[in-house]
């Protein structure tokens, strides 16, 4: 007798709107955002987008604008870092940080 398997049933979500379904997909979707030279990469949810207007010194920039969340990667030569603290880095690069 041949193996009879039942095909998977489609997921039905009549109580979710199309916007909610798209949001759910974007929330679980993994998205890789890379610097222009492809040396730096971050993996985010699907809501994040690559940006280039946040900080002129940043090698990699991304934003999740509706949540006002941003990421910027600024490279410094290891020899210049020394005993820098987060506060001194923020001052050095004129970064406006961090809404709480």
BATI-237853 format. One record per atom (N, C-alpha, C): residue number from 1; residue in three letters; atom name; x negated, y negated, z negated. Coordinates in pm, whole numbers, m for minus. Example, Ala and Ser with C-alpha at 12.3 -4.5 7.8 and 13.67 -1.06 7.14 Angstrom:
% residues 2
<1, "ALA", "N", <m1319, 569, m780>>
<1, "ALA", "CA", <m1230, 450, m780>>
<1, "ALA", "C", <m1320, 330, m780>>
<2, "SER", "N", <m1285, 225, m708>>
<2, "SER", "CA", <m1367, 106, m714>>
<2, "SER", "C", <m1290, m3, m787>>
//
This chain:
% residues 100
<1, "UNK", "N", <m84, 117, 0>>
<1, "UNK", "CA", <0, 0, 0>>
<1, "UNK", "C", <m89, m124, 0>>
<2, "UNK", "N", <m59, m221, 83>>
<2, "UNK", "CA", <m139, m345, 94>>
<2, "UNK", "C", <m118, m430, m30>>
<3, "UNK", "N", <m224, m501, m65>>
<3, "UNK", "CA", <m220, m591, m179>>
<3, "UNK", "C", <m133, m711, m144>>
<4, "UNK", "N", <m30, m732, m222>>
<4, "UNK", "CA", <59, m845, m196>>
<4, "UNK", "C", <40, m946, m308>>
<5, "UNK", "N", <m18, m1057, m273>>
<5, "UNK", "CA", <m36, m1162, m372>>
<5, "UNK", "C", <58, m1276, m339>>
<6, "UNK", "N", <105, m1339, m440>>
<6, "UNK", "CA", <195, m1452, m422>>
<6, "UNK", "C", <111, m1577, m404>>
<7, "UNK", "N", <136, m1654, m301>>
<7, "UNK", "CA", <60, m1778, m283>>
<7, "UNK", "C", <89, m1874, m399>>
<8, "UNK", "N", <m9, m1955, m434>>
<8, "UNK", "CA", <14, m2048, m544>>
<8, "UNK", "C", <125, m2146, m511>>
<9, "UNK", "N", <204, m2177, m611>>
<9, "UNK", "CA", <312, m2274, m591>>
<9, "UNK", "C", <256, m2415, m601>>
<10, "UNK", "N", <306, m2506, m522>>
<10, "UNK", "CA", <259, m2644, m534>>
<10, "UNK", "C", <299, m2702, m669>>
<11, "UNK", "N", <216, m2789, m720>>
<11, "UNK", "CA", <247, m2853, m847>>
<11, "UNK", "C", <353, m2957, m822>>
<12, "UNK", "N", <456, m2951, m899>>
<12, "UNK", "CA", <566, m3045, m884>>
<12, "UNK", "C", <566, m3139, m1004>>
<13, "UNK", "N", <568, m3266, m977>>
<13, "UNK", "CA", <570, m3364, m1085>>
<13, "UNK", "C", <675, m3470, m1055>>
<14, "UNK", "N", <803, m3432, m1061>>
<14, "UNK", "CA", <907, m3527, m1023>>
<14, "UNK", "C", <915, m3648, m1115>>
<15, "UNK", "N", <863, m3636, m1236>>
<15, "UNK", "CA", <870, m3747, m1330>>
<15, "UNK", "C", <755, m3846, m1314>>
<16, "UNK", "N", <658, m3818, m1226>>
<16, "UNK", "CA", <546, m3909, m1204>>
<16, "UNK", "C", <566, m3986, m1074>>
<17, "UNK", "N", <536, m4114, m1078>>
<17, "UNK", "CA", <544, m4194, m956>>
<17, "UNK", "C", <420, m4167, m871>>
<18, "UNK", "N", <423, m4210, m748>>
<18, "UNK", "CA", <307, m4194, m660>>
<18, "UNK", "C", <187, m4269, m716>>
<19, "UNK", "N", <209, m4385, m777>>
<19, "UNK", "CA", <99, m4462, m837>>
<19, "UNK", "C", <37, m4385, m953>>
<20, "UNK", "N", <120, m4323, m1035>>
<20, "UNK", "CA", <68, m4246, m1149>>
<20, "UNK", "C", <m13, m4127, m1099>>
<21, "UNK", "N", <30, m4063, m994>>
<21, "UNK", "CA", <m43, m3948, m940>>
<21, "UNK", "C", <m177, m3994, m884>>
<22, "UNK", "N", <m180, m4104, m810>>
<22, "UNK", "CA", <m306, m4157, m757>>
<22, "UNK", "C", <m399, m4194, m872>>
<23, "UNK", "N", <m346, m4257, m977>>
<23, "UNK", "CA", <m427, m4294, m1093>>
<23, "UNK", "C", <m486, m4171, m1160>>
<24, "UNK", "N", <m407, m4068, m1172>>
<24, "UNK", "CA", <m454, m3944, m1233>>
<24, "UNK", "C", <m568, m3884, m1150>>
<25, "UNK", "N", <m552, m3884, m1019>>
<25, "UNK", "CA", <m656, m3830, m931>>
<25, "UNK", "C", <m784, m3912, m944>>
<26, "UNK", "N", <m772, m4044, m944>>
<26, "UNK", "CA", <m890, m4130, m956>>
<26, "UNK", "C", <m959, m4113, m1091>>
<27, "UNK", "N", <m881, m4089, m1195>>
<27, "UNK", "CA", <m939, m4074, m1330>>
<27, "UNK", "C", <m1025, m3949, m1340>>
<28, "UNK", "N", <m989, m3842, m1272>>
<28, "UNK", "CA", <m1066, m3718, m1281>>
<28, "UNK", "C", <m1166, m3702, m1167>>
<29, "UNK", "N", <m1152, m3783, m1063>>
<29, "UNK", "CA", <m1244, m3776, m950>>
<29, "UNK", "C", <m1381, m3829, m992>>
<30, "UNK", "N", <m1486, m3757, m958>>
<30, "UNK", "CA", <m1623, m3803, m984>>
<30, "UNK", "C", <m1671, m3880, m862>>
<31, "UNK", "N", <m1735, m3993, m889>>
<31, "UNK", "CA", <m1783, m4077, m780>>
<31, "UNK", "C", <m1926, m4117, m811>>
<32, "UNK", "N", <m2015, m4099, m715>>
<32, "UNK", "CA", <m2155, m4137, m733>>
<32, "UNK", "C", <m2178, m4272, m666>>
<33, "UNK", "N", <m2233, m4365, m744>>
<33, "UNK", "CA", <m2267, m4497, m691>>
<33, "UNK", "C", <m2418, m4509, m695>>
<34, "UNK", "N", <m2479, m4544, m582>>
<34, "UNK", "CA", <m2625, m4549, m571>>
<34, "UNK", "C", <m2672, m4690, m538>>
<35, "UNK", "N", <m2796, m4718, m580>>
<35, "UNK", "CA", <m2860, m4845, m543>>
<35, "UNK", "C", <m2888, m4843, m392>>
<36, "UNK", "N", <m2914, m4959, m337>>
<36, "UNK", "CA", <m2940, m4968, m193>>
<36, "UNK", "C", <m3058, m4882, m149>>
<37, "UNK", "N", <m3160, m4870, m236>>
<37, "UNK", "CA", <m3276, m4788, m200>>
<37, "UNK", "C", <m3258, m4641, m239>>
<38, "UNK", "N", <m3143, m4608, m295>>
<38, "UNK", "CA", <m3106, m4472, m333>>
<38, "UNK", "C", <m3192, m4413, m446>>
<39, "UNK", "N", <m3267, m4497, m518>>
<39, "UNK", "CA", <m3350, m4448, m628>>
<39, "UNK", "C", <m3273, m4438, m759>>
<40, "UNK", "N", <m3166, m4515, m771>>
<40, "UNK", "CA", <m3085, m4516, m892>>
<40, "UNK", "C", <m2944, m4472, m859>>
<41, "UNK", "N", <m2885, m4391, m946>>
<41, "UNK", "CA", <m2749, m4344, m923>>
<41, "UNK", "C", <m2676, m4332, m1056>>
<42, "UNK", "N", <m2548, m4362, m1054>>
<42, "UNK", "CA", <m2461, m4338, m1169>>
<42, "UNK", "C", <m2341, m4260, m1120>>
<43, "UNK", "N", <m2291, m4174, m1205>>
<43, "UNK", "CA", <m2169, m4100, m1173>>
<43, "UNK", "C", <m2057, m4157, m1258>>
<44, "UNK", "N", <m1949, m4195, m1192>>
<44, "UNK", "CA", <m1837, m4261, m1258>>
<44, "UNK", "C", <m1706, m4192, m1222>>
<45, "UNK", "N", <m1599, m4242, m1278>>
<45, "UNK", "CA", <m1467, m4199, m1232>>
<45, "UNK", "C", <m1436, m4271, m1102>>
<46, "UNK", "N", <m1330, m4234, m1038>>
<46, "UNK", "CA", <m1294, m4294, m909>>
<46, "UNK", "C", <m1252, m4439, m915>>
<47, "UNK", "N", <m1232, m4493, m1035>>
<47, "UNK", "CA", <m1190, m4632, m1048>>
<47, "UNK", "C", <m1303, m4732, m1027>>
<48, "UNK", "N", <m1427, m4687, m1041>>
<48, "UNK", "CA", <m1543, m4775, m1031>>
<48, "UNK", "C", <m1578, m4803, m886>>
<49, "UNK", "N", <m1626, m4926, m858>>
<49, "UNK", "CA", <m1670, m4963, m723>>
<49, "UNK", "C", <m1807, m5027, m731>>
<50, "UNK", "N", <m1885, m5008, m626>>
<50, "UNK", "CA", <m2017, m5069, m617>>
<50, "UNK", "C", <m1999, m5220, m597>>
<51, "UNK", "N", <m2085, m5297, m663>>
<51, "UNK", "CA", <m2081, m5442, m652>>
<51, "UNK", "C", <m2221, m5493, m621>>
<52, "UNK", "N", <m2230, m5618, m574>>
<52, "UNK", "CA", <m2361, m5678, m550>>
<52, "UNK", "C", <m2366, m5822, m599>>
<53, "UNK", "N", <m2260, m5867, m664>>
<53, "UNK", "CA", <m2248, m6008, m701>>
<53, "UNK", "C", <m2252, m6034, m852>>
<54, "UNK", "N", <m2286, m5933, m932>>
<54, "UNK", "CA", <m2282, m5949, m1077>>
<54, "UNK", "C", <m2409, m6012, m1134>>
<55, "UNK", "N", <m2524, m5970, m1085>>
<55, "UNK", "CA", <m2652, m6022, m1134>>
<55, "UNK", "C", <m2754, m6006, m1022>>
<56, "UNK", "N", <m2818, m6115, m984>>
<56, "UNK", "CA", <m2911, m6111, m870>>
<56, "UNK", "C", <m3033, m6024, m896>>
<57, "UNK", "N", <m3066, m5996, m1023>>
<57, "UNK", "CA", <m3181, m5912, m1055>>
<57, "UNK", "C", <m3147, m5763, m1062>>
<58, "UNK", "N", <m3021, m5730, m1065>>
<58, "UNK", "CA", <m2980, m5591, m1083>>
<58, "UNK", "C", <m3003, m5508, m957>>
<59, "UNK", "N", <m3065, m5393, m976>>
<59, "UNK", "CA", <m3089, m5300, m865>>
<59, "UNK", "C", <m2965, m5218, m834>>
<60, "UNK", "N", <m2879, m5202, m934>>
<60, "UNK", "CA", <m2755, m5126, m919>>
<60, "UNK", "C", <m2647, m5196, m1000>>
<61, "UNK", "N", <m2531, m5214, m938>>
<61, "UNK", "CA", <m2420, m5281, m1004>>
<61, "UNK", "C", <m2290, m5210, m969>>
<62, "UNK", "N", <m2202, m5198, m1068>>
<62, "UNK", "CA", <m2072, m5138, m1044>>
<62, "UNK", "C", <m1971, m5198, m1141>>
<63, "UNK", "N", <m1844, m5189, m1104>>
<63, "UNK", "CA", <m1740, m5247, m1188>>
<63, "UNK", "C", <m1613, m5162, m1186>>
<64, "UNK", "N", <m1545, m5165, m1299>>
<64, "UNK", "CA", <m1409, m5110, m1314>>
<64, "UNK", "C", <m1328, m5233, m1354>>
<65, "UNK", "N", <m1297, m5314, m1254>>
<65, "UNK", "CA", <m1247, m5449, m1275>>
<65, "UNK", "C", <m1121, m5456, m1361>>
<66, "UNK", "N", <m1026, m5369, m1342>>
<66, "UNK", "CA", <m901, m5380, m1417>>
<66, "UNK", "C", <m921, m5360, m1567>>
<67, "UNK", "N", <m1028, m5292, m1605>>
<67, "UNK", "CA", <m1061, m5272, m1747>>
<67, "UNK", "C", <m1172, m5366, m1793>>
<68, "UNK", "N", <m1217, m5455, m1702>>
<68, "UNK", "CA", <m1326, m5548, m1730>>
<68, "UNK", "C", <m1449, m5475, m1784>>
<69, "UNK", "N", <m1485, m5366, m1716>>
<69, "UNK", "CA", <m1604, m5288, m1751>>
<69, "UNK", "C", <m1703, m5297, m1636>>
<70, "UNK", "N", <m1830, m5320, m1669>>
<70, "UNK", "CA", <m1933, m5340, m1568>>
<70, "UNK", "C", <m2059, m5267, m1608>>
<71, "UNK", "N", <m2137, m5225, m1509>>
<71, "UNK", "CA", <m2269, m5168, m1535>>
<71, "UNK", "C", <m2368, m5234, m1439>>
<72, "UNK", "N", <m2483, m5270, m1495>>
<72, "UNK", "CA", <m2591, m5328, m1415>>
<72, "UNK", "C", <m2721, m5263, m1459>>
<73, "UNK", "N", <m2803, m5224, m1364>>
<73, "UNK", "CA", <m2934, m5168, m1395>>
<73, "UNK", "C", <m3039, m5268, m1348>>
<74, "UNK", "N", <m3118, m5315, m1445>>
<74, "UNK", "CA", <m3224, m5411, m1416>>
<74, "UNK", "C", <m3356, m5344, m1451>>
<75, "UNK", "N", <m3445, m5337, m1354>>
<75, "UNK", "CA", <m3573, m5270, m1374>>
<75, "UNK", "C", <m3679, m5368, m1418>>
<76, "UNK", "N", <m3758, m5327, m1515>>
<76, "UNK", "CA", <m3875, m5402, m1560>>
<76, "UNK", "C", <m3993, m5307, m1557>>
<77, "UNK", "N", <m4110, m5359, m1524>>
<77, "UNK", "CA", <m4230, m5276, m1529>>
<77, "UNK", "C", <m4252, m5231, m1673>>
<78, "UNK", "N", <m4292, m5108, m1690>>
<78, "UNK", "CA", <m4312, m5051, m1823>>
<78, "UNK", "C", <m4409, m5137, m1906>>
<79, "UNK", "N", <m4509, m5193, m1841>>
<79, "UNK", "CA", <m4608, m5274, m1913>>
<79, "UNK", "C", <m4550, m5404, m1968>>
<80, "UNK", "N", <m4440, m5452, m1912>>
<80, "UNK", "CA", <m4380, m5577, m1960>>
<80, "UNK", "C", <m4276, m5555, m2069>>
<81, "UNK", "N", <m4236, m5433, m2090>>
<81, "UNK", "CA", <m4129, m5404, m2185>>
<81, "UNK", "C", <m4179, m5416, m2330>>
<82, "UNK", "N", <m4291, m5355, m2361>>
<82, "UNK", "CA", <m4347, m5365, m2496>>
<82, "UNK", "C", <m4247, m5332, m2605>>
<83, "UNK", "N", <m4230, m5424, m2697>>
<83, "UNK", "CA", <m4139, m5404, m2811>>
<83, "UNK", "C", <m4007, m5476, m2792>>
<84, "UNK", "N", <m3960, m5484, m2672>>
<84, "UNK", "CA", <m3835, m5555, m2645>>
<84, "UNK", "C", <m3718, m5490, m2719>>
<85, "UNK", "N", <m3628, m5574, m2762>>
<85, "UNK", "CA", <m3503, m5529, m2821>>
<85, "UNK", "C", <m3391, m5557, m2722>>
<86, "UNK", "N", <m3275, m5505, m2748>>
<86, "UNK", "CA", <m3161, m5532, m2660>>
<86, "UNK", "C", <m3134, m5682, m2653>>
<87, "UNK", "N", <m3144, m5752, m2767>>
<87, "UNK", "CA", <m3121, m5896, m2768>>
<87, "UNK", "C", <m3222, m5970, m2679>>
<88, "UNK", "N", <m3348, m5931, m2685>>
<88, "UNK", "CA", <m3448, m6000, m2602>>
<88, "UNK", "C", <m3429, m5969, m2454>>
<89, "UNK", "N", <m3384, m5850, m2423>>
<89, "UNK", "CA", <m3357, m5814, m2283>>
<89, "UNK", "C", <m3240, m5898, m2231>>
<90, "UNK", "N", <m3136, m5911, m2312>>
<90, "UNK", "CA", <m3020, m5991, m2273>>
<90, "UNK", "C", <m3061, m6135, m2247>>
<91, "UNK", "N", <m3144, m6191, m2336>>
<91, "UNK", "CA", <m3190, m6329, m2318>>
<91, "UNK", "C", <m3280, m6343, m2196>>
<92, "UNK", "N", <m3370, m6247, m2177>>
<92, "UNK", "CA", <m3465, m6253, m2065>>
<92, "UNK", "C", <m3394, m6255, m1930>>
<93, "UNK", "N", <m3288, m6178, m1918>>
<93, "UNK", "CA", <m3218, m6166, m1791>>
<93, "UNK", "C", <m3089, m6248, m1785>>
<94, "UNK", "N", <m3069, m6332, m1885>>
<94, "UNK", "CA", <m2950, m6419, m1890>>
<94, "UNK", "C", <m2821, m6340, m1870>>
<95, "UNK", "N", <m2810, m6230, m1941>>
<95, "UNK", "CA", <m2692, m6144, m1931>>
<95, "UNK", "C", <m2588, m6191, m2030>>
<96, "UNK", "N", <m2468, m6211, m1981>>
<96, "UNK", "CA", <m2357, m6245, m2070>>
<96, "UNK", "C", <m2298, m6112, m2112>>
<97, "UNK", "N", <m2303, m6086, m2239>>
<97, "UNK", "CA", <m2264, m5955, m2288>>
<97, "UNK", "C", <m2180, m5971, m2411>>
<98, "UNK", "N", <m2120, m5902, m2443>>
<98, "UNK", "CA", <m2042, m5784, m2442>>
<98, "UNK", "C", <m1914, m5815, m2514>>
<99, "UNK", "N", <m1809, m5813, m2445>>
<99, "UNK", "CA", <m1677, m5840, m2499>>
<99, "UNK", "C", <m1636, m5725, m2591>>
<100, "UNK", "N", <m1594, m5758, m2710>>
<100, "UNK", "CA", <m1551, m5653, m2804>>
<100, "UNK", "C", <m1407, m5666, m2839>>
//
